[in-house]
Amino acid sequence: MLGERAALNCLARASGVATASWGSVREAEGAGWGGRLAGTRKTTPGFRLVEKYAMMVGGVASHRYDLSGMLMVKDN
């Protein structure tokens, strides 16, 4: 039973992330924006792969999988 609760919590978290991602994509499309949405913010510690996968399921592009995957240059 202990493992079942943990698995359900992980599944519920991933489902919430995917639903929020899907809603953001639909909102951007409704506004006529033709670009791609990318998840660039930090994820919950220990759930990086789960949350990145849930974003991709929701239709949001993954910026990178870990901190060594890509370099982001910002012009401030």
N, C-alpha and C positions, 0 to 999 in steps of 0.2 A: 504494500500500500504506500510506503514511503516513496518508492521510485515512481509510482504512478502519479502522485501529486506533483513531483518535480517535472515529470514529462509533460503533464497537462499545463503547468505554468510556462514551460518553454514554448509549447505549441500555441498557447494563448498570446504570449508576447510576440511571437513571429507573425501570428495572424493579425494582431493589431498594427504592427509595422507595415505589413503588406497592404492592409486596408487603408491606412493613412497615405501610403505611397500611391496607391491607385487613385485615391481622392485628389491628391495633388496633381497627378498627371491629367486627370479629367478636367480639373479646374484650369490648368494651363492651356489645354486644348480648347476649352470653352471660351477662353479669352483670346483665342486666335494666335497663340504663341507657337512658333514652329520649331523651337529648339528642343534640346533634350534636357530633362531634369537629371541631376546627378547627386547622389548622397555623398556629401563631402565632410560632414560633421563627425564628431567622435561617436563611438558606439559604447554600449554598456560593457564594462570589463567582463571578459569571459564569454560574451555572446556575440563577438564580432562576426564570425562566420554565419551564425544563425540570422542576425539582423541584416547583413549584406545580402544573403540569399533571399530573405523576405522582401527586401527592397527591389531586387531584380524580378521577383515574382509579381510584385505590384506594378512593374513597368518603369521603375526608376533605374537609370544606369549607375553602376558602381564606379566611383572615381578610382578607387584602388582597394586592394584587399588588406594591405598592411602598410606601415609607415615607410618601408623600404621599396614599395612598389612603383612609386612615381614621384616626381618632383613638381611642386606647384609654385609658379612664379607669380607674385602679386605686385601690382603697381599701385602703391599708396600715394 
